[in-house]
């Protein structure tokens, strides 16, 4: 593996593994989507605990579980296809290298490139699976909410339920993010320079959507409204 290949791989790993920790360090830097959503979901759980009819809340969580299940199933199919290509060996290598844009490399390096995509997708799959499990825990927590209790008790239940819901949907977001970096990893098939470009591009796109997209501005305003109600 050439120094340029190693540099491209290092940039990819830094972007892939460093994005989430960096995002967690910016919860108050203008309000990223993830931080604002935590407040919005906590407000949702508070409203849910204080009302008698919680059917709509269970339905919304059921929709979230279905979405996570869909992504997990799709992810598993992609992993199976990529693994099939990976174990294809020389035949896959010769077929792919007939494509005009794919960089010609040694078979072992080509397999390493495919393996990186598989690992990226596998991590995404684990995030989706963990999200589904946590969402089921959240459904159980909603079912355990008392129908008649003091407002203070209900708010305590809501805070506890939100502490389950927020990590669950955070794992779902991490799983979706894995698709971005799997596509970035696919850039390595074109060469180390495309890998660097796709890695930085995926990171900047995700950061822009978290900080400066219309949804980010809308959620920031919604968080301010919720915060003003709780003051």
LUMSE-239072 format. One record per residue (C-alpha): x, y, z; residue in one letter. Coordinates in nm, 4 decimals. Layout:
<rs>
{xx:X&yy:Y&zz:Z&rest:A};
...
</rs>
This chain:
<rs>
{xx:0.0000&yy:0.0000&zz:0.0000&rest:X};
{xx:0.1501&yy:0.3321&zz:-0.1081&rest:X};
{xx:0.1889&yy:0.6333&zz:0.1255&rest:X};
{xx:-0.0938&yy:0.8068&zz:-0.0610&rest:X};
{xx:-0.3218&yy:0.5060&zz:-0.0044&rest:X};
{xx:-0.2353&yy:0.5132&zz:0.3669&rest:X};
{xx:-0.3016&yy:0.8871&zz:0.3810&rest:X};
{xx:-0.6406&yy:0.8413&zz:0.2164&rest:X};
{xx:-0.7301&yy:0.5630&zz:0.4589&rest:X};
{xx:-0.6180&yy:0.7774&zz:0.7541&rest:X};
{xx:-0.8378&yy:1.0668&zz:0.6389&rest:X};
{xx:-1.1345&yy:0.8334&zz:0.6005&rest:X};
{xx:-1.0899&yy:0.6796&zz:0.9463&rest:X};
{xx:-1.0477&yy:1.0237&zz:1.1029&rest:X};
{xx:-1.3708&yy:1.1457&zz:0.9415&rest:X};
{xx:-1.5674&yy:0.8261&zz:1.0081&rest:X};
{xx:-1.4600&yy:0.7687&zz:1.3680&rest:X};
{xx:-1.4111&yy:1.1330&zz:1.4625&rest:X};
{xx:-1.7352&yy:1.2839&zz:1.3358&rest:X};
{xx:-1.9621&yy:1.1667&zz:1.6196&rest:X};
{xx:-1.7241&yy:1.2699&zz:1.9040&rest:X};
{xx:-1.6770&yy:1.6078&zz:1.7356&rest:X};
{xx:-2.0524&yy:1.6513&zz:1.7070&rest:X};
{xx:-2.0959&yy:1.5774&zz:2.0775&rest:X};
{xx:-1.8518&yy:1.8577&zz:2.1556&rest:X};
{xx:-2.0740&yy:2.1092&zz:1.9752&rest:X};
{xx:-2.4080&yy:2.0840&zz:2.1597&rest:X};
{xx:-2.4136&yy:2.4549&zz:2.2361&rest:X};
{xx:-2.2314&yy:2.5869&zz:1.9287&rest:X};
{xx:-2.5405&yy:2.7289&zz:1.7625&rest:X};
{xx:-2.7437&yy:2.4186&zz:1.8413&rest:X};
{xx:-2.6835&yy:2.1100&zz:1.6294&rest:X};
{xx:-2.9830&yy:1.9009&zz:1.5248&rest:X};
{xx:-2.8982&yy:1.6118&zz:1.7565&rest:X};
{xx:-2.8809&yy:1.8331&zz:2.0662&rest:X};
{xx:-3.2011&yy:2.0173&zz:1.9770&rest:X};
{xx:-3.3825&yy:1.6924&zz:1.9043&rest:X};
{xx:-3.2959&yy:1.5655&zz:2.2516&rest:X};
{xx:-3.4814&yy:1.8644&zz:2.3971&rest:X};
{xx:-3.7745&yy:1.8222&zz:2.1559&rest:X};
{xx:-3.8082&yy:1.4508&zz:2.2358&rest:X};
{xx:-3.7925&yy:1.5211&zz:2.6077&rest:X};
{xx:-4.0723&yy:1.7737&zz:2.5592&rest:X};
{xx:-4.2665&yy:1.5105&zz:2.3658&rest:X};
{xx:-4.2311&yy:1.2577&zz:2.6473&rest:X};
{xx:-4.3447&yy:1.5209&zz:2.8971&rest:X};
{xx:-4.6591&yy:1.5946&zz:2.6934&rest:X};
{xx:-4.7168&yy:1.2211&zz:2.6541&rest:X};
{xx:-4.6938&yy:1.1576&zz:3.0284&rest:X};
{xx:-4.9339&yy:1.4394&zz:3.1137&rest:X};
{xx:-5.2130&yy:1.3344&zz:2.8759&rest:X};
{xx:-5.4458&yy:1.0423&zz:2.9286&rest:X};
{xx:-5.4639&yy:0.9062&zz:2.5744&rest:X};
{xx:-5.1183&yy:0.7819&zz:2.4691&rest:X};
{xx:-5.2208&yy:0.5850&zz:2.1630&rest:X};
{xx:-5.0694&yy:0.8342&zz:1.9193&rest:X};
{xx:-4.7355&yy:0.8189&zz:2.1014&rest:X};
{xx:-4.7206&yy:0.4412&zz:2.0743&rest:X};
{xx:-4.8126&yy:0.4670&zz:1.7049&rest:X};
{xx:-4.5327&yy:0.7161&zz:1.6417&rest:X};
{xx:-4.2816&yy:0.4921&zz:1.8158&rest:X};
{xx:-4.4098&yy:0.1972&zz:1.6161&rest:X};
{xx:-4.3413&yy:0.3957&zz:1.2994&rest:X};
{xx:-3.9865&yy:0.4635&zz:1.4209&rest:X};
{xx:-3.9344&yy:0.0914&zz:1.4839&rest:X};
{xx:-4.0620&yy:0.0102&zz:1.1343&rest:X};
{xx:-3.8233&yy:0.2647&zz:0.9829&rest:X};
{xx:-3.5266&yy:0.1222&zz:1.1740&rest:X};
{xx:-3.6278&yy:-0.2311&zz:1.0743&rest:X};
{xx:-3.6478&yy:-0.1298&zz:0.7078&rest:X};
{xx:-3.3008&yy:0.0222&zz:0.7159&rest:X};
{xx:-3.1610&yy:-0.2790&zz:0.9012&rest:X};
{xx:-3.3081&yy:-0.5191&zz:0.6442&rest:X};
{xx:-3.1777&yy:-0.3135&zz:0.3527&rest:X};
{xx:-2.8401&yy:-0.2909&zz:0.5213&rest:X};
{xx:-2.8236&yy:-0.6672&zz:0.5651&rest:X};
{xx:-2.8974&yy:-0.7207&zz:0.1946&rest:X};
{xx:-2.6189&yy:-0.4803&zz:0.0979&rest:X};
{xx:-2.3747&yy:-0.6513&zz:0.3336&rest:X};
{xx:-2.4624&yy:-0.9894&zz:0.1842&rest:X};
{xx:-2.4072&yy:-0.8571&zz:-0.1690&rest:X};
{xx:-2.0750&yy:-0.6959&zz:-0.0792&rest:X};
{xx:-1.9592&yy:-1.0060&zz:0.1057&rest:X};
{xx:-2.0454&yy:-1.2143&zz:-0.1994&rest:X};
{xx:-1.8329&yy:-0.9827&zz:-0.4117&rest:X};
{xx:-1.5538&yy:-0.9991&zz:-0.1548&rest:X};
{xx:-1.5370&yy:-1.3788&zz:-0.1526&rest:X};
{xx:-1.5548&yy:-1.3801&zz:-0.5323&rest:X};
{xx:-1.1793&yy:-1.3274&zz:-0.5346&rest:X};
{xx:-1.0063&yy:-1.3017&zz:-0.8705&rest:X};
{xx:-1.3311&yy:-1.3137&zz:-1.0679&rest:X};
{xx:-1.4727&yy:-1.0079&zz:-0.8897&rest:X};
{xx:-1.1374&yy:-0.8310&zz:-0.9195&rest:X};
{xx:-1.1124&yy:-0.8873&zz:-1.2949&rest:X};
{xx:-1.4759&yy:-0.7895&zz:-1.3541&rest:X};
{xx:-1.4599&yy:-0.4652&zz:-1.1556&rest:X};
{xx:-1.1274&yy:-0.3630&zz:-1.3073&rest:X};
{xx:-1.2828&yy:-0.3685&zz:-1.6521&rest:X};
{xx:-1.4853&yy:-0.0625&zz:-1.5494&rest:X};
{xx:-1.3305&yy:0.2581&zz:-1.6856&rest:X};
{xx:-1.3151&yy:0.4653&zz:-1.3645&rest:X};
{xx:-1.1953&yy:0.1986&zz:-1.1217&rest:X};
{xx:-0.8288&yy:0.2221&zz:-1.0258&rest:X};
{xx:-0.6272&yy:-0.0875&zz:-1.1123&rest:X};
{xx:-0.4710&yy:-0.2332&zz:-0.7977&rest:X};
{xx:-0.3425&yy:-0.5624&zz:-0.6649&rest:X};
{xx:-0.6157&yy:-0.8149&zz:-0.5739&rest:X};
{xx:-0.5310&yy:-0.7938&zz:-0.2028&rest:X};
{xx:-0.5679&yy:-0.4151&zz:-0.1954&rest:X};
{xx:-0.8936&yy:-0.4406&zz:-0.3905&rest:X};
{xx:-1.0282&yy:-0.6830&zz:-0.1299&rest:X};
{xx:-0.9226&yy:-0.4413&zz:0.1453&rest:X};
{xx:-1.1249&yy:-0.1675&zz:-0.0244&rest:X};
{xx:-1.4337&yy:-0.3866&zz:-0.0395&rest:X};
{xx:-1.3771&yy:-0.4955&zz:0.3205&rest:X};
{xx:-1.3764&yy:-0.1313&zz:0.4337&rest:X};
{xx:-1.7205&yy:-0.0806&zz:0.2786&rest:X};
{xx:-1.8467&yy:-0.4006&zz:0.4440&rest:X};
{xx:-1.7138&yy:-0.2928&zz:0.7846&rest:X};
{xx:-1.8789&yy:0.0486&zz:0.7462&rest:X};
{xx:-2.2114&yy:-0.1136&zz:0.6623&rest:X};
{xx:-2.1743&yy:-0.3679&zz:0.9438&rest:X};
{xx:-2.1289&yy:-0.0932&zz:1.2000&rest:X};
{xx:-2.4370&yy:0.0774&zz:1.0602&rest:X};
{xx:-2.6333&yy:-0.2481&zz:1.0925&rest:X};
{xx:-2.5339&yy:-0.2831&zz:1.4582&rest:X};
{xx:-2.6523&yy:0.0739&zz:1.5211&rest:X};
{xx:-2.9915&yy:-0.0041&zz:1.3669&rest:X};
{xx:-3.0263&yy:-0.3248&zz:1.5698&rest:X};
{xx:-2.9417&yy:-0.1427&zz:1.8924&rest:X};
{xx:-3.1861&yy:0.1336&zz:1.8013&rest:X};
{xx:-3.4678&yy:-0.1192&zz:1.7540&rest:X};
{xx:-3.3958&yy:-0.2800&zz:2.0902&rest:X};
{xx:-3.3946&yy:0.0546&zz:2.2703&rest:X};
{xx:-3.7176&yy:0.1613&zz:2.1010&rest:X};
{xx:-3.8800&yy:-0.1548&zz:2.2315&rest:X};
{xx:-3.7542&yy:-0.0654&zz:2.5790&rest:X};
{xx:-3.9157&yy:0.2752&zz:2.5325&rest:X};
{xx:-4.2487&yy:0.1153&zz:2.4419&rest:X};
{xx:-4.2324&yy:-0.0843&zz:2.7644&rest:X};
{xx:-4.1569&yy:0.2348&zz:2.9570&rest:X};
{xx:-4.4610&yy:0.4062&zz:2.8044&rest:X};
{xx:-4.6757&yy:0.1089&zz:2.8984&rest:X};
{xx:-4.5517&yy:0.1376&zz:3.2566&rest:X};
{xx:-4.6582&yy:0.5027&zz:3.2915&rest:X};
{xx:-4.9290&yy:0.5452&zz:3.5564&rest:X};
{xx:-5.2635&yy:0.6816&zz:3.4444&rest:X};
{xx:-5.3261&yy:0.8689&zz:3.7681&rest:X};
{xx:-5.0356&yy:1.0286&zz:3.9515&rest:X};
{xx:-4.9117&yy:1.3693&zz:4.0570&rest:X};
{xx:-4.7649&yy:1.5974&zz:3.7922&rest:X};
{xx:-4.4255&yy:1.5734&zz:3.9604&rest:X};
{xx:-4.4323&yy:1.1939&zz:3.9380&rest:X};
{xx:-4.5445&yy:1.2004&zz:3.5758&rest:X};
{xx:-4.2666&yy:1.4418&zz:3.4846&rest:X};
{xx:-4.0149&yy:1.2107&zz:3.6505&rest:X};
{xx:-4.1507&yy:0.9205&zz:3.4445&rest:X};
{xx:-4.1258&yy:1.1372&zz:3.1322&rest:X};
{xx:-3.7615&yy:1.2239&zz:3.2011&rest:X};
{xx:-3.6773&yy:0.8572&zz:3.2549&rest:X};
{xx:-3.8556&yy:0.7575&zz:2.9336&rest:X};
{xx:-3.6789&yy:1.0324&zz:2.7385&rest:X};
{xx:-3.3450&yy:0.9000&zz:2.8656&rest:X};
{xx:-3.4293&yy:0.5762&zz:2.6801&rest:X};
{xx:-3.5817&yy:0.7356&zz:2.3701&rest:X};
{xx:-3.3005&yy:0.9816&zz:2.2973&rest:X};
{xx:-3.0209&yy:0.7201&zz:2.2780&rest:X};
{xx:-3.2501&yy:0.4930&zz:2.0752&rest:X};
{xx:-3.3089&yy:0.7501&zz:1.8038&rest:X};
{xx:-2.9484&yy:0.8629&zz:1.8351&rest:X};
{xx:-2.8451&yy:0.5096&zz:1.7381&rest:X};
{xx:-3.0848&yy:0.5267&zz:1.4442&rest:X};
{xx:-2.9188&yy:0.8494&zz:1.3289&rest:X};
{xx:-2.5772&yy:0.6855&zz:1.3635&rest:X};
{xx:-2.6964&yy:0.3986&zz:1.1459&rest:X};
{xx:-2.8173&yy:0.6349&zz:0.8740&rest:X};
{xx:-2.4880&yy:0.8236&zz:0.8988&rest:X};
{xx:-2.3116&yy:0.4971&zz:0.8229&rest:X};
{xx:-2.4551&yy:0.5055&zz:0.4705&rest:X};
{xx:-2.2758&yy:0.8342&zz:0.4048&rest:X};
{xx:-1.9426&yy:0.6908&zz:0.5098&rest:X};
{xx:-2.0015&yy:0.3632&zz:0.3264&rest:X};
{xx:-2.0453&yy:0.5688&zz:0.0091&rest:X};
{xx:-1.7307&yy:0.7610&zz:0.1011&rest:X};
{xx:-1.5444&yy:0.4315&zz:0.1441&rest:X};
{xx:-1.6589&yy:0.3291&zz:-0.2040&rest:X};
{xx:-1.4598&yy:0.6247&zz:-0.3334&rest:X};
{xx:-1.1469&yy:0.4253&zz:-0.2543&rest:X};
{xx:-1.2277&yy:0.2001&zz:-0.5500&rest:X};
{xx:-1.1520&yy:0.5010&zz:-0.7698&rest:X};
{xx:-0.8241&yy:0.5761&zz:-0.5921&rest:X};
{xx:-0.6845&yy:0.7416&zz:-0.2771&rest:X};
{xx:-0.7557&yy:1.0980&zz:-0.3923&rest:X};
{xx:-1.1268&yy:1.0228&zz:-0.4528&rest:X};
{xx:-1.1343&yy:0.8563&zz:-0.1087&rest:X};
{xx:-1.0057&yy:1.1744&zz:0.0545&rest:X};
{xx:-1.2539&yy:1.3860&zz:-0.1408&rest:X};
{xx:-1.5533&yy:1.1638&zz:-0.0620&rest:X};
{xx:-1.4564&yy:1.1357&zz:0.3061&rest:X};
{xx:-1.4278&yy:1.5107&zz:0.3511&rest:X};
{xx:-1.7369&yy:1.5655&zz:0.1368&rest:X};
{xx:-1.9490&yy:1.3294&zz:0.3475&rest:X};
{xx:-1.8253&yy:1.4942&zz:0.6673&rest:X};
{xx:-1.8944&yy:1.8481&zz:0.5459&rest:X};
{xx:-2.2378&yy:1.7491&zz:0.4139&rest:X};
{xx:-2.3340&yy:1.5914&zz:0.7466&rest:X};
{xx:-2.1990&yy:1.8912&zz:0.9391&rest:X};
{xx:-2.3892&yy:2.1358&zz:0.7170&rest:X};
{xx:-2.7128&yy:1.9442&zz:0.7670&rest:X};
{xx:-2.6581&yy:1.9426&zz:1.1428&rest:X};
{xx:-2.5712&yy:2.3111&zz:1.1723&rest:X};
{xx:-2.6997&yy:2.5163&zz:0.8796&rest:X};
{xx:-2.9794&yy:2.3305&zz:0.6992&rest:X};
{xx:-3.3386&yy:2.4620&zz:0.7094&rest:X};
{xx:-3.4299&yy:2.1718&zz:0.9389&rest:X};
{xx:-3.1520&yy:2.2727&zz:1.1775&rest:X};
{xx:-3.2875&yy:2.6289&zz:1.1938&rest:X};
{xx:-3.6433&yy:2.5041&zz:1.2445&rest:X};
{xx:-3.5451&yy:2.2695&zz:1.5264&rest:X};
{xx:-3.3415&yy:2.5458&zz:1.6876&rest:X};
{xx:-3.6508&yy:2.7678&zz:1.6963&rest:X};
{xx:-3.8623&yy:2.4818&zz:1.8286&rest:X};
{xx:-3.6119&yy:2.4182&zz:2.1055&rest:X};
{xx:-3.6246&yy:2.7838&zz:2.2067&rest:X};
{xx:-4.0042&yy:2.7636&zz:2.2287&rest:X};
{xx:-3.9872&yy:2.4508&zz:2.4447&rest:X};
{xx:-3.7196&yy:2.6032&zz:2.6676&rest:X};
{xx:-3.9296&yy:2.9178&zz:2.7140&rest:X};
{xx:-4.2246&yy:2.7064&zz:2.8310&rest:X};
{xx:-4.0178&yy:2.5242&zz:3.0932&rest:X};
{xx:-3.8562&yy:2.8358&zz:3.2391&rest:X};
</rs>
